[in-house]
Amino acid sequence: MSGRTRTIADFIAGQPDAIGEIADAVEAQLADLPPLPAEGELHLIGSGTSFNALLAAEQRLSQASGLQVRTLPPLAFLDQRGPALTRLRALVVLSHSGASTTSVAAARRGIELGLRTIVVTGHADSPLGALAADRILLPVQDETVGAKTKGYTASLLALLMLARRLETGASGALPGLDAFVPAYRALVAEAGLWAAGLAAELADADAIAVLGQGRHLGSAHEGALKIAEIAGLPTLPAETEDACHGRFFGYTLRTRAFFIAASAAQKRLAATAADALASFGVRAAIADLSGAGLASPHDVALPWPAPSATPELDLLAAAVPLQWLGQRLALQRGRVPEVMPYPGLGMRIGLRGAPGSAP
């Protein structure tokens, strides 16, 4: 790809080929990572795409560590005082750029409080990467476009591998990962074609709603974020059951709903909700990751990877169609996918610096 600038499409399409490099790099670093405390609370701190990856991995990290786990934006953590910190023993702070000013402040506070603090970043020379904390460095420094897709995949893999390491006390290697990659590659290729076709149907869309449950609440937030960041289109992320209790009333006939379901129960609710919306003229689609064989007329016809020995790998699959949809919608709407609608907005608000910049 020498001789031209890499695009978001390059990074989306290149995710399957990056899995091996990411897994090898993270596994080597996890080998030297000391264990977490045996009791208390673990807080996961991040914003934007990092928050979404942490939210998606929250249940798995709690199960693996035996700790009570909470996912918080950095300012919510920084606002905690006294009793709220009584049982807190450890932090994981994630920022792909390492330049989120509030994430850096949260990690600093964790270190000052004597908490076991693990920072996860793609930039060793960033303010976050330079802190005196345990560190997991993601090999994604090359993703220089605005919205991060490969960085989300790398973050998820690192968090799932950290959970595996905490659970076994040994390697962070994920069972089933090698078998997952070829199926993931097929999904990435076909999802781009699916998104191109759907983008043409959404020329007059006023919003995209993305809904999920459990770990896929994180997927819903990330998918919605990618569409907003890349295409500049309003998005409505929500927990599926919660959306059934009133949020649907904000949808119009130009709103498209996208459900993510990873179990038979989640699929039944998504199908029932999609049927109900369709009866009022609101179109919906379902990403059925459950493997339960419960067909619906709203199902997205893509080669979803079969459930594996590491069920949470479906988090990588869930994000892909929505990453592509953001890119295709941007092109359809005459936007440059690599340039966010309001460049530098985070820096103007004061929440972000440049990667590798001084704190």
C-alpha atoms as a printed R data frame, in Angstrom:
    type eleno elety resid chain resno       x       y      z
1   ATOM     1    CA   MET     A     1   0.000   0.000  0.000
2   ATOM     2    CA   SER     A     2   3.065   2.202 -0.356
3   ATOM     3    CA   GLY     A     3   2.664   5.361 -2.375
4   ATOM     4    CA   ARG     A     4  -0.819   6.286 -1.165
5   ATOM     5    CA   THR     A     5  -2.482   7.348  2.049
6   ATOM     6    CA   ARG     A     6  -4.242   4.537  3.883
7   ATOM     7    CA   THR     A     7  -7.971   4.923  4.320
8   ATOM     8    CA   ILE     A     8 -10.574   3.800  6.833
9   ATOM     9    CA   ALA     A     9 -11.574   1.130  4.313
10  ATOM    10    CA   ASP     A    10  -7.985  -0.175  4.429
11  ATOM    11    CA   PHE     A    11  -8.061  -0.443  8.197
12  ATOM    12    CA   ILE     A    12 -11.476  -2.111  8.293
13  ATOM    13    CA   ALA     A    13 -10.490  -4.613  5.619
14  ATOM    14    CA   GLY     A    14  -7.109  -5.235  7.272
15  ATOM    15    CA   GLN     A    15  -8.464  -6.212 10.671
16  ATOM    16    CA   PRO     A    16  -8.365 -10.013 10.108
17  ATOM    17    CA   ASP     A    17  -4.715  -9.873  9.033
18  ATOM    18    CA   ALA     A    18  -3.861  -7.843 12.144
19  ATOM    19    CA   ILE     A    19  -5.323 -10.355 14.618
20  ATOM    20    CA   GLY     A    20  -2.205 -12.517 14.819
21  ATOM    21    CA   GLU     A    21   0.157  -9.588 15.348
22  ATOM    22    CA   ILE     A    22  -2.090  -8.078 18.011
23  ATOM    23    CA   ALA     A    23  -2.529 -11.379 19.867
24  ATOM    24    CA   ASP     A    24   1.213 -12.165 19.823
25  ATOM    25    CA   ALA     A    25   2.169  -8.692 21.053
26  ATOM    26    CA   VAL     A    26  -0.391  -8.674 23.874
27  ATOM    27    CA   GLU     A    27   0.342 -12.241 24.991
28  ATOM    28    CA   ALA     A    28   4.043 -11.451 25.369
29  ATOM    29    CA   GLN     A    29   3.249  -8.453 27.566
30  ATOM    30    CA   LEU     A    30   0.693 -10.311 29.681
31  ATOM    31    CA   ALA     A    31   3.336 -12.895 30.602
32  ATOM    32    CA   ASP     A    32   5.037 -10.297 32.816
33  ATOM    33    CA   LEU     A    33   1.859  -8.755 34.249
34  ATOM    34    CA   PRO     A    34   1.464  -9.259 38.017
35  ATOM    35    CA   PRO     A    35  -1.895 -10.611 39.263
36  ATOM    36    CA   LEU     A    36  -4.681  -8.305 40.372
37  ATOM    37    CA   PRO     A    37  -5.819  -8.152 44.014
38  ATOM    38    CA   ALA     A    38  -7.973 -11.119 45.027
39  ATOM    39    CA   GLU     A    39 -10.898  -9.018 46.285
40  ATOM    40    CA   GLY     A    40 -12.484  -5.594 46.011
41  ATOM    41    CA   GLU     A    41 -13.519  -3.604 42.953
42  ATOM    42    CA   LEU     A    42 -11.946  -3.089 39.558
43  ATOM    43    CA   HIS     A    43 -12.852   0.035 37.603
44  ATOM    44    CA   LEU     A    44 -12.482   0.245 33.833
45  ATOM    45    CA   ILE     A    45 -11.840   3.806 32.645
46  ATOM    46    CA   GLY     A    46 -12.052   5.177 29.127
47  ATOM    47    CA   SER     A    47 -13.944   7.447 26.760
48  ATOM    48    CA   GLY     A    48 -15.361   7.127 23.262
49  ATOM    49    CA   THR     A    49 -14.251   3.953 21.476
50  ATOM    50    CA   SER     A    50 -12.193   2.970 24.523
51  ATOM    51    CA   PHE     A    51 -15.248   3.212 26.786
52  ATOM    52    CA   ASN     A    52 -17.212   1.044 24.368
53  ATOM    53    CA   ALA     A    53 -14.514  -1.657 24.307
54  ATOM    54    CA   LEU     A    54 -14.349  -1.647 28.112
55  ATOM    55    CA   LEU     A    55 -18.136  -1.841 28.404
56  ATOM    56    CA   ALA     A    56 -18.149  -4.799 26.007
57  ATOM    57    CA   ALA     A    57 -15.491  -6.624 28.053
58  ATOM    58    CA   GLU     A    58 -16.871  -5.731 31.508
59  ATOM    59    CA   GLN     A    59 -18.783  -8.957 32.157
60  ATOM    60    CA   ARG     A    60 -15.887 -11.117 31.003
61  ATOM    61    CA   LEU     A    61 -13.365  -9.281 33.172
62  ATOM    62    CA   SER     A    62 -15.631  -9.595 36.209
63  ATOM    63    CA   GLN     A    63 -16.133 -13.303 35.616
64  ATOM    64    CA   ALA     A    64 -12.421 -13.905 35.113
65  ATOM    65    CA   SER     A    65 -11.134 -11.808 38.019
66  ATOM    66    CA   GLY     A    66 -13.831 -12.527 40.593
67  ATOM    67    CA   LEU     A    67 -13.933  -8.788 41.275
68  ATOM    68    CA   GLN     A    68 -16.848  -6.396 41.082
69  ATOM    69    CA   VAL     A    69 -16.218  -4.460 37.875
70  ATOM    70    CA   ARG     A    70 -17.584  -1.060 36.833
71  ATOM    71    CA   THR     A    71 -17.008   0.790 33.573
72  ATOM    72    CA   LEU     A    72 -16.811   4.572 33.951
73  ATOM    73    CA   PRO     A    73 -15.896   7.613 31.878
74  ATOM    74    CA   PRO     A    74 -12.799   9.285 33.345
75  ATOM    75    CA   LEU     A    75 -14.604  12.316 34.819
76  ATOM    76    CA   ALA     A    76 -17.099  10.055 36.608
77  ATOM    77    CA   PHE     A    77 -14.169   8.248 38.226
78  ATOM    78    CA   LEU     A    78 -12.408  11.503 39.096
79  ATOM    79    CA   ASP     A    79 -15.587  12.783 40.778
80  ATOM    80    CA   GLN     A    80 -15.699   9.841 43.212
81  ATOM    81    CA   ARG     A    81 -14.757  10.501 46.811
82  ATOM    82    CA   GLY     A    82 -14.605   8.740 50.176
83  ATOM    83    CA   PRO     A    83 -16.951   5.758 50.489
84  ATOM    84    CA   ALA     A    84 -17.154   5.255 46.724
85  ATOM    85    CA   LEU     A    85 -13.462   4.323 46.749
86  ATOM    86    CA   THR     A    86 -13.475   2.110 49.845
87  ATOM    87    CA   ARG     A    87 -13.426  -1.206 48.008
88  ATOM    88    CA   LEU     A    88 -11.578  -0.044 44.904
89  ATOM    89    CA   ARG     A    89  -8.352  -1.963 44.403
90  ATOM    90    CA   ALA     A    90  -7.436  -1.678 40.729
91  ATOM    91    CA   LEU     A    91  -7.920   0.312 37.519
92  ATOM    92    CA   VAL     A    92  -7.637  -0.476 33.844
93  ATOM    93    CA   VAL     A    93  -7.344   2.773 31.866
94  ATOM    94    CA   LEU     A    94  -7.663   2.474 28.096
95  ATOM    95    CA   SER     A    95  -6.915   5.147 25.490
96  ATOM    96    CA   HIS     A    96  -5.832   4.220 21.964
97  ATOM    97    CA   SER     A    97  -4.119   7.567 21.465
98  ATOM    98    CA   GLY     A    98  -2.894   7.816 25.048
99  ATOM    99    CA   ALA     A    99  -3.756  11.498 24.781
100 ATOM   100    CA   SER     A   100  -7.184  11.662 26.428
101 ATOM   101    CA   THR     A   101  -6.514  14.270 29.102
102 ATOM   102    CA   THR     A   102  -9.144  12.970 31.513
103 ATOM   103    CA   SER     A   103  -8.023   9.347 31.082
104 ATOM   104    CA   VAL     A   104  -4.463  10.387 31.873
105 ATOM   105    CA   ALA     A   105  -5.728  12.247 34.953
106 ATOM   106    CA   ALA     A   106  -7.692   9.174 36.046
107 ATOM   107    CA   ALA     A   107  -4.646   6.928 35.732
108 ATOM   108    CA   ARG     A   108  -2.537   9.430 37.661
109 ATOM   109    CA   ARG     A   109  -5.120   9.498 40.417
110 ATOM   110    CA   GLY     A   110  -5.164   5.715 40.585
111 ATOM   111    CA   ILE     A   111  -1.392   5.647 40.977
112 ATOM   112    CA   GLU     A   112  -1.525   8.360 43.668
113 ATOM   113    CA   LEU     A   113  -4.160   6.359 45.580
114 ATOM   114    CA   GLY     A   114  -1.901   3.309 45.528
115 ATOM   115    CA   LEU     A   115  -4.276   1.344 43.295
116 ATOM   116    CA   ARG     A   116  -2.987  -1.326 40.975
117 ATOM   117    CA   THR     A   117  -3.175   0.578 37.672
118 ATOM   118    CA   ILE     A   118  -2.903  -0.947 34.205
119 ATOM   119    CA   VAL     A   119  -2.813   1.393 31.208
120 ATOM   120    CA   VAL     A   120  -3.637   0.182 27.695
121 ATOM   121    CA   THR     A   121  -2.615   2.367 24.755
122 ATOM   122    CA   GLY     A   122  -1.348   2.297 21.202
123 ATOM   123    CA   HIS     A   123   1.370   4.904 21.816
124 ATOM   124    CA   ALA     A   124   4.243   4.241 24.208
125 ATOM   125    CA   ASP     A   125   5.405   7.879 24.076
126 ATOM   126    CA   SER     A   126   1.968   9.308 24.872
127 ATOM   127    CA   PRO     A   127   1.107  10.927 28.214
128 ATOM   128    CA   LEU     A   128  -0.750   7.758 29.265
129 ATOM   129    CA   GLY     A   129   1.984   5.411 28.089
130 ATOM   130    CA   ALA     A   130   4.643   7.389 29.966
131 ATOM   131    CA   LEU     A   131   3.024   6.933 33.391
132 ATOM   132    CA   ALA     A   132   4.578   4.717 36.069
133 ATOM   133    CA   ALA     A   133   1.976   1.966 35.727
134 ATOM   134    CA   ASP     A   134   1.727  -1.518 34.304
135 ATOM   135    CA   ARG     A   135   1.308  -1.146 30.564
136 ATOM   136    CA   ILE     A   136  -0.157  -3.041 27.634
137 ATOM   137    CA   LEU     A   137   0.954  -1.507 24.342
138 ATOM   138    CA   LEU     A   138  -1.280  -2.175 21.336
139 ATOM   139    CA   PRO     A   139   0.456  -2.560 17.944
140 ATOM   140    CA   VAL     A   140  -1.879  -0.138 16.165
141 ATOM   141    CA   GLN     A   141   0.250   2.983 15.917
142 ATOM   142    CA   ASP     A   142  -0.287   3.074 12.152
143 ATOM   143    CA   GLU     A   143  -4.028   3.868 12.379
144 ATOM   144    CA   THR     A   144  -3.752   7.576 11.748
145 ATOM   145    CA   VAL     A   145  -7.290   8.222 10.417
146 ATOM   146    CA   GLY     A   146  -9.929   9.936 12.569
147 ATOM   147    CA   ALA     A   147 -12.347   7.190 13.597
148 ATOM   148    CA   LYS     A   148 -10.673   4.064 14.974
149 ATOM   149    CA   THR     A   149 -11.722   0.589 13.779
150 ATOM   150    CA   LYS     A   150  -8.561  -1.499 13.993
151 ATOM   151    CA   GLY     A   151  -7.891   0.195 17.350
152 ATOM   152    CA   TYR     A   152 -11.262  -1.011 18.658
153 ATOM   153    CA   THR     A   153 -10.485  -4.562 17.564
154 ATOM   154    CA   ALA     A   154  -7.050  -4.408 19.186
155 ATOM   155    CA   SER     A   155  -8.526  -3.019 22.404
156 ATOM   156    CA   LEU     A   156 -11.143  -5.771 22.585
157 ATOM   157    CA   LEU     A   157  -8.595  -8.507 21.948
158 ATOM   158    CA   ALA     A   158  -6.283  -7.110 24.628
159 ATOM   159    CA   LEU     A   159  -9.098  -6.947 27.195
160 ATOM   160    CA   LEU     A   160 -10.321 -10.470 26.401
161 ATOM   161    CA   MET     A   161  -6.758 -11.759 26.645
162 ATOM   162    CA   LEU     A   162  -6.290  -9.939 29.945
163 ATOM   163    CA   ALA     A   163  -9.430 -11.681 31.222
164 ATOM   164    CA   ARG     A   164  -8.068 -15.047 30.107
165 ATOM   165    CA   ARG     A   165  -4.779 -14.338 31.863
166 ATOM   166    CA   LEU     A   166  -6.602 -13.378 35.091
167 ATOM   167    CA   GLU     A   167  -8.766 -16.489 34.881
168 ATOM   168    CA   THR     A   168  -6.035 -19.046 34.230
169 ATOM   169    CA   GLY     A   169  -2.989 -17.420 35.792
170 ATOM   170    CA   ALA     A   170  -1.138 -18.601 32.715
171 ATOM   171    CA   SER     A   171  -1.274 -17.543 29.074
172 ATOM   172    CA   GLY     A   172  -3.685 -14.970 27.732
173 ATOM   173    CA   ALA     A   173  -4.112 -16.994 24.534
174 ATOM   174    CA   LEU     A   174  -7.781 -17.198 23.516
175 ATOM   175    CA   PRO     A   175  -9.166 -20.670 22.717
176 ATOM   176    CA   GLY     A   176 -10.697 -20.774 19.257
177 ATOM   177    CA   LEU     A   177  -8.967 -17.629 17.962
178 ATOM   178    CA   ASP     A   178  -7.153 -19.395 15.113
179 ATOM   179    CA   ALA     A   179 -10.401 -20.948 13.881
180 ATOM   180    CA   PHE     A   180 -12.231 -17.637 14.251
181 ATOM   181    CA   VAL     A   181  -9.925 -15.638 11.969
182 ATOM   182    CA   PRO     A   182 -10.883 -17.228  8.594
183 ATOM   183    CA   ALA     A   183 -14.596 -16.813  9.361
184 ATOM   184    CA   TYR     A   184 -13.932 -13.254 10.500
185 ATOM   185    CA   ARG     A   185 -12.094 -12.576  7.244
186 ATOM   186    CA   ALA     A   186 -15.093 -13.768  5.225
187 ATOM   187    CA   LEU     A   187 -17.414 -11.563  7.275
188 ATOM   188    CA   VAL     A   188 -15.238  -8.470  6.801
189 ATOM   189    CA   ALA     A   189 -15.186  -8.984  3.031
190 ATOM   190    CA   GLU     A   190 -18.928  -9.552  2.622
191 ATOM   191    CA   ALA     A   191 -20.005  -6.886  5.129
192 ATOM   192    CA   GLY     A   192 -18.484  -4.208  2.910
193 ATOM   193    CA   LEU     A   193 -20.755  -5.253  0.042
194 ATOM   194    CA   TRP     A   194 -23.780  -5.434  2.348
195 ATOM   195    CA   ALA     A   195 -23.076  -1.933  3.680
196 ATOM   196    CA   ALA     A   196 -22.729  -0.501  0.176
197 ATOM   197    CA   GLY     A   197 -26.170  -1.785 -0.756
198 ATOM   198    CA   LEU     A   198 -27.776  -0.579  2.460
199 ATOM   199    CA   ALA     A   199 -26.186   2.876  2.213
200 ATOM   200    CA   ALA     A   200 -28.038   3.437 -1.057
201 ATOM   201    CA   GLU     A   201 -31.333   2.679  0.720
202 ATOM   202    CA   LEU     A   202 -30.531   5.124  3.517
203 ATOM   203    CA   ALA     A   203 -30.081   8.248  1.401
204 ATOM   204    CA   ASP     A   204 -32.920   9.976  3.274
205 ATOM   205    CA   ALA     A   205 -32.282   8.454  6.719
206 ATOM   206    CA   ASP     A   206 -32.586  10.863  9.641
207 ATOM   207    CA   ALA     A   207 -30.964   8.559 12.213
208 ATOM   208    CA   ILE     A   208 -29.603   5.049 12.767
209 ATOM   209    CA   ALA     A   209 -30.596   3.262 15.991
210 ATOM   210    CA   VAL     A   210 -28.249   0.523 17.218
211 ATOM   211    CA   LEU     A   211 -29.474  -1.764 19.982
212 ATOM   212    CA   GLY     A   212 -27.872  -4.604 21.954
213 ATOM   213    CA   GLN     A   213 -27.911  -6.434 25.270
214 ATOM   214    CA   GLY     A   214 -25.274  -7.761 27.656
215 ATOM   215    CA   ARG     A   215 -21.794  -7.403 26.238
216 ATOM   216    CA   HIS     A   216 -23.322  -6.157 23.007
217 ATOM   217    CA   LEU     A   217 -24.516  -2.968 24.639
218 ATOM   218    CA   GLY     A   218 -20.868  -2.030 24.103
219 ATOM   219    CA   SER     A   219 -21.195  -3.121 20.459
220 ATOM   220    CA   ALA     A   220 -24.301  -0.957 20.060
221 ATOM   221    CA   HIS     A   221 -22.516   2.083 21.403
222 ATOM   222    CA   GLU     A   222 -19.451   1.468 19.245
223 ATOM   223    CA   GLY     A   223 -21.435   0.834 16.064
224 ATOM   224    CA   ALA     A   224 -23.448   3.988 16.620
225 ATOM   225    CA   LEU     A   225 -20.281   5.955 17.338
226 ATOM   226    CA   LYS     A   226 -18.608   4.798 14.116
227 ATOM   227    CA   ILE     A   227 -21.590   5.869 12.001
228 ATOM   228    CA   ALA     A   228 -21.703   9.270 13.692
229 ATOM   229    CA   GLU     A   229 -17.924   9.848 13.503
230 ATOM   230    CA   ILE     A   230 -17.472   8.714  9.909
231 ATOM   231    CA   ALA     A   231 -20.760   9.602  8.201
232 ATOM   232    CA   GLY     A   232 -21.916  12.545 10.340
233 ATOM   233    CA   LEU     A   233 -25.351  10.938 10.729
234 ATOM   234    CA   PRO     A   234 -27.261  11.079 14.058
235 ATOM   235    CA   THR     A   235 -27.280   7.753 15.888
236 ATOM   236    CA   LEU     A   236 -29.304   6.319 18.763
237 ATOM   237    CA   PRO     A   237 -27.486   3.618 20.764
238 ATOM   238    CA   ALA     A   238 -29.558   1.839 23.409
239 ATOM   239    CA   GLU     A   239 -30.054  -1.322 25.437
240 ATOM   240    CA   THR     A   240 -32.691  -3.351 23.586
241 ATOM   241    CA   GLU     A   241 -35.150  -3.922 26.419
242 ATOM   242    CA   ASP     A   242 -34.857  -0.326 27.591
243 ATOM   243    CA   ALA     A   243 -35.575   0.894 24.067
244 ATOM   244    CA   CYS     A   244 -38.811  -1.093 24.067
245 ATOM   245    CA   HIS     A   245 -40.023   1.059 26.975
246 ATOM   246    CA   GLY     A   246 -40.354   4.371 25.183
247 ATOM   247    CA   ARG     A   247 -37.311   5.117 23.036
248 ATOM   248    CA   PHE     A   248 -39.029   3.732 19.944
249 ATOM   249    CA   PHE     A   249 -41.492   6.627 20.101
250 ATOM   250    CA   GLY     A   250 -38.657   8.908 18.974
251 ATOM   251    CA   TYR     A   251 -38.126   6.929 15.753
252 ATOM   252    CA   THR     A   252 -39.542   8.213 12.475
253 ATOM   253    CA   LEU     A   253 -40.271   6.434  9.208
254 ATOM   254    CA   ARG     A   254 -36.808   7.582  8.103
255 ATOM   255    CA   THR     A   255 -35.061   5.966 11.086
256 ATOM   256    CA   ARG     A   256 -33.424   2.565 10.575
257 ATOM   257    CA   ALA     A   257 -33.026   0.245 13.593
258 ATOM   258    CA   PHE     A   258 -30.168  -2.276 13.817
259 ATOM   259    CA   PHE     A   259 -30.409  -4.960 16.521
260 ATOM   260    CA   ILE     A   260 -27.526  -7.149 17.759
261 ATOM   261    CA   ALA     A   261 -28.502 -10.484 19.345
262 ATOM   262    CA   ALA     A   262 -26.108 -13.093 20.779
263 ATOM   263    CA   SER     A   263 -28.470 -15.573 22.460
264 ATOM   264    CA   ALA     A   264 -31.827 -17.163 21.732
265 ATOM   265    CA   ALA     A   265 -33.535 -14.874 24.261
266 ATOM   266    CA   GLN     A   266 -31.931 -11.778 22.768
267 ATOM   267    CA   LYS     A   267 -32.898 -12.895 19.260
268 ATOM   268    CA   ARG     A   268 -36.527 -13.451 20.251
269 ATOM   269    CA   LEU     A   269 -36.776  -9.970 21.748
270 ATOM   270    CA   ALA     A   270 -35.051  -8.360 18.755
271 ATOM   271    CA   ALA     A   271 -37.334 -10.167 16.304
272 ATOM   272    CA   THR     A   272 -40.462  -9.241 18.238
273 ATOM   273    CA   ALA     A   273 -39.374  -5.603 18.473
274 ATOM   274    CA   ALA     A   274 -38.451  -5.488 14.780
275 ATOM   275    CA   ASP     A   275 -41.835  -6.949 13.838
276 ATOM   276    CA   ALA     A   276 -43.604  -4.354 15.965
277 ATOM   277    CA   LEU     A   277 -41.611  -1.487 14.441
278 ATOM   278    CA   ALA     A   278 -42.249  -2.830 10.928
279 ATOM   279    CA   SER     A   279 -45.993  -2.820 11.585
280 ATOM   280    CA   PHE     A   280 -45.707   0.976 11.912
281 ATOM   281    CA   GLY     A   281 -43.459   1.342  8.856
282 ATOM   282    CA   VAL     A   282 -40.116   1.582 10.691
283 ATOM   283    CA   ARG     A   283 -37.542  -0.694  9.063
284 ATOM   284    CA   ALA     A   284 -35.176  -2.833 11.141
285 ATOM   285    CA   ALA     A   285 -32.348  -5.338 10.676
286 ATOM   286    CA   ILE     A   286 -30.959  -7.973 13.037
287 ATOM   287    CA   ALA     A   287 -27.384  -9.176 13.378
288 ATOM   288    CA   ASP     A   288 -28.035 -12.694 14.678
289 ATOM   289    CA   LEU     A   289 -24.849 -13.901 16.370
290 ATOM   290    CA   SER     A   290 -26.659 -16.480 18.510
291 ATOM   291    CA   GLY     A   291 -26.347 -19.539 16.291
292 ATOM   292    CA   ALA     A   292 -29.741 -20.554 17.688
293 ATOM   293    CA   GLY     A   293 -31.374 -20.996 14.291
294 ATOM   294    CA   LEU     A   294 -34.297 -18.671 15.019
295 ATOM   295    CA   ALA     A   295 -34.884 -17.157 11.600
296 ATOM   296    CA   SER     A   296 -36.504 -13.740 11.176
297 ATOM   297    CA   PRO     A   297 -37.350 -11.793  7.997
298 ATOM   298    CA   HIS     A   298 -35.246  -8.969  9.436
299 ATOM   299    CA   ASP     A   299 -32.017 -11.010  9.674
300 ATOM   300    CA   VAL     A   300 -28.891  -9.571  8.050
301 ATOM   301    CA   ALA     A   301 -27.664 -12.197  5.574
302 ATOM   302    CA   LEU     A   302 -23.949 -12.225  6.398
303 ATOM   303    CA   PRO     A   303 -21.581 -15.147  7.200
304 ATOM   304    CA   TRP     A   304 -21.452 -14.592 10.950
305 ATOM   305    CA   PRO     A   305 -18.693 -16.693 12.569
306 ATOM   306    CA   ALA     A   306 -20.099 -19.661 14.466
307 ATOM   307    CA   PRO     A   307 -20.045 -19.493 18.290
308 ATOM   308    CA   SER     A   308 -16.561 -20.445 19.437
309 ATOM   309    CA   ALA     A   309 -14.658 -21.630 22.492
310 ATOM   310    CA   THR     A   310 -14.318 -17.937 23.364
311 ATOM   311    CA   PRO     A   311 -17.902 -16.662 22.907
312 ATOM   312    CA   GLU     A   312 -16.838 -13.052 23.375
313 ATOM   313    CA   LEU     A   313 -15.023 -13.093 20.031
314 ATOM   314    CA   ASP     A   314 -18.424 -12.277 18.569
315 ATOM   315    CA   LEU     A   315 -17.764  -8.726 19.782
316 ATOM   316    CA   LEU     A   316 -15.290  -8.336 16.913
317 ATOM   317    CA   ALA     A   317 -17.859  -9.595 14.413
318 ATOM   318    CA   ALA     A   318 -20.674  -7.360 15.667
319 ATOM   319    CA   ALA     A   319 -18.737  -4.161 15.001
320 ATOM   320    CA   VAL     A   320 -17.724  -4.886 11.416
321 ATOM   321    CA   PRO     A   321 -20.965  -4.247  9.459
322 ATOM   322    CA   LEU     A   322 -21.453  -0.956 11.275
323 ATOM   323    CA   GLN     A   323 -17.862   0.122 10.657
324 ATOM   324    CA   TRP     A   324 -18.425  -0.503  6.955
325 ATOM   325    CA   LEU     A   325 -21.846   1.166  7.063
326 ATOM   326    CA   GLY     A   326 -20.289   4.343  8.446
327 ATOM   327    CA   GLN     A   327 -17.712   4.346  5.657
328 ATOM   328    CA   ARG     A   328 -20.250   3.648  2.894
329 ATOM   329    CA   LEU     A   329 -22.730   6.203  4.223
330 ATOM   330    CA   ALA     A   330 -19.994   8.839  4.287
331 ATOM   331    CA   LEU     A   331 -19.267   8.248  0.604
332 ATOM   332    CA   GLN     A   332 -22.975   8.198 -0.235
333 ATOM   333    CA   ARG     A   333 -23.436  11.535  1.573
334 ATOM   334    CA   GLY     A   334 -20.423  13.134 -0.134
335 ATOM   335    CA   ARG     A   335 -18.218  13.088  2.967
336 ATOM   336    CA   VAL     A   336 -14.552  12.099  3.276
337 ATOM   337    CA   PRO     A   337 -14.661   9.082  5.652
338 ATOM   338    CA   GLU     A   338 -11.210   9.804  7.108
339 ATOM   339    CA   VAL     A   339 -12.169  13.307  8.262
340 ATOM   340    CA   MET     A   340 -14.558  13.597 11.197
341 ATOM   341    CA   PRO     A   341 -17.456  16.055 10.768
342 ATOM   342    CA   TYR     A   342 -15.898  18.529 13.211
343 ATOM   343    CA   PRO     A   343 -12.101  18.020 13.120
344 ATOM   344    CA   GLY     A   344 -10.297  18.779 16.357
345 ATOM   345    CA   LEU     A   345 -13.508  18.971 18.368
346 ATOM   346    CA   GLY     A   346 -12.079  16.976 21.293
347 ATOM   347    CA   MET     A   347  -9.047  19.259 21.505
348 ATOM   348    CA   ARG     A   348 -11.286  22.356 21.447
349 ATOM   349    CA   ILE     A   349 -13.306  20.943 24.328
350 ATOM   350    CA   GLY     A   350 -10.060  20.239 26.174
351 ATOM   351    CA   LEU     A   351 -10.504  16.471 26.462
352 ATOM   352    CA   ARG     A   352  -7.785  15.389 24.048
353 ATOM   353    CA   GLY     A   353  -4.212  16.221 23.130
354 ATOM   354    CA   ALA     A   354  -2.109  14.970 20.244
355 ATOM   355    CA   PRO     A   355  -0.684  11.424 20.586
356 ATOM   356    CA   GLY     A   356   2.765  11.612 22.095
357 ATOM   357    CA   SER     A   357   2.251  15.200 23.258
358 ATOM   358    CA   ALA     A   358   3.092  16.467 26.718
359 ATOM   359    CA   PRO     A   359   0.347  16.063 29.326
